[in-house]
Amino acid sequence: MPGGRNNFDFLRLLAAGLVLVSHLYPLTGVKDDRLLTYVNSLGLGMVGISIFFVISGYLVMQSWTRDPDPLRYAARRALRIYPALVVVVLMTMFVLGPLVTSLPLLQYFQQPRFVGYLNVLLLFPMPYVLPGVFASNPLPGAVNGSLWTLPYEVTMYLLLALVALTRLKESAVFWVGITALLVFAATTYRGSATQGPTILFIGAMEFCYLGAFFFYGVAVAKLQERMGSPRLSWAAVFLALLMLTWQTEWSDLLRHLLLGYVVIAVGVRSTPWLSAASRHGDFSYGIYIYAFPVQQTLVHFGIGSGSVLLNLMYLVIITLVFAVLSWIFVERRALLLKPSKPGAAEL
């Protein structure tokens, strides 16, 4: 948002942390730890991803409103996602892979899956495996599972731009209707035995689920032009309802209906101890794209295997180092290149 700090960077850090913690259970392979079992049952990873998508929809819609130029819009979105992604992909292929692969080094580089991993940068389809990498881990073969959301994020960007090029972009009712349809489809899919079709590598259930949160953010961005920002008093009530109904038959529907309101109501404000999270930069994307391979590497070498909390400590410290370096040397410099409409502040 233009003009001063807000709480969105804090919320993005919170979301990245939720995703990081949610991976402890499947990646460590420790199934008899009560704390891990409890945390895994809470579904915190999807909550974190939902927060990311709400914030993304809200801020990207505001960015388009300030500068509705398709080429500059595409450049801004690409510069936010790709520079750090290119670095993590190359580091994974040429540093991490040779370090942990079970194959002879020459054979590792000669495997089709080695070159095929570059398809991560195309996003469609998204490869997750490098030759012989993490083959013996509790979650074998998965190099960076967190990247699965990026194709959906980019798809949302494209759909928003396509609709925004029409007159429909000005209709808050249209965006609310799209959100309602996606919420209905998402809750229907999650309540049924089918996951729906996959079209161009995009799963219908995942698209509806993530799209409902993304376009919720878009709808709020349009509604607040006439109604003002979401109120904290209502957000407090909605947060209480979410907590009271957690893991009930209503939790999924209420999360779609209420979580986005809470996130934006908190995010648009500038709370001193929350907005301070943006003082040194936005490390959330770096945490998101580095945490998974860091965790897999720790498990591969047995680092912190004797204690879940010790493993978490190593994970947080190492991931944060990579995230800070990514921000300083890659992301921040890339964002300086983002084109903007003359005289307009850009995110």
Secondary structure, DSSP 8 states (H G I E B T S, - for coil): --SS--SHHHHHHHHHHHHHHHTHHHHH---S-HHHHHHHHTTHHHHHHHHHHHHHHHHHHHHHHH---HHHHHHHHHHHHHHHHHHHHHHIIIIIHHHH-SS-HHHHHHSHHHHHGGGGGT-SS-----TTTTTTSSSTT-S-GGGGGHHHHHHHHHHHHHHHTSGGGG-HHHHHHHHHHHHHHHHHHHTSS----EETTEEHHHHHHHHHHHHHHHHHHHHHHHH-S--HHHHHHHHHHHHHTTTSTTHHHHIIIIIHHHHHHHHTS--HHHHGGGSS---HHHHHHHHHHHHHHHHHHTTTTT-HHHHHHHHHHHHHHHHHHHIIIIIHHHHTT----TT----
